Amino acid sequence: MRKSLSFLALIGSMIAGPVAAQSVGMAVVDTAGAPVGSVTAIKGDNVLIKTDKHEALLPKASFTVNGGKLLFGMTQAQLNAQIESSVAASKAAIVVGATVNGAAGASVGKIEAVDNGQVTIALTSGKRIQVAETALRGNADGSVVIGYTAEQIDALVNKDASSEAAGQ
């Protein structure tokens, strides 16, 4: 499973402040000055940092520039533990019977099977699709989201069905 996660929910537990000079390679340290990780990418209003174990996409507002480094309100161990907890919650949510919501929030179907990293979703239209487990995001509240709207999924399924019919 991809270990790069968005942690907008962590904002309250981090130091917030303006960060005008983030750059790739910049060190990230905790409030005691101990290493947390380093910046591997800037993505809009977010900073991708790499710890010793994981990558995390965090809001720029979670950091303060201090002495040429980014100051962060969690230790490396705390951040790693939070990432691991989020990954475990995500995996726990992706189970047979779970409702899958599209990117716009509407239900697109229910998980019918989870097998070897593949998830079969029975769509509300009656059709089925199979996607990689990494294409879904399970949340701590048990909800599951796919990065497409219901309309986009229907268009993909209908395109695949017409491609198969043309190839026969």
BELWO-V635592 format. One record per helix or strand of 2 or more residues. SS is the DSSP state (@ for helix, = for strand). FROM is the first residue (numbers start at 1). TO is the last residue. If there is no record, write none. Layout:
BEGIN
SS|FROM|TO + SS|FROM|TO
END
This chain:
BEGIN
=|5|6 + @|8|13 + =|27|29 + =|35|43 + =|46|50 + =|55|59 + @|60|62 + =|63|66 + =|69|72 + @|76|93 + =|99|101 + =|107|115 + =|118|123 + =|128|132 + @|133|135 + =|136|138 + =|144|146 + @|150|167
END
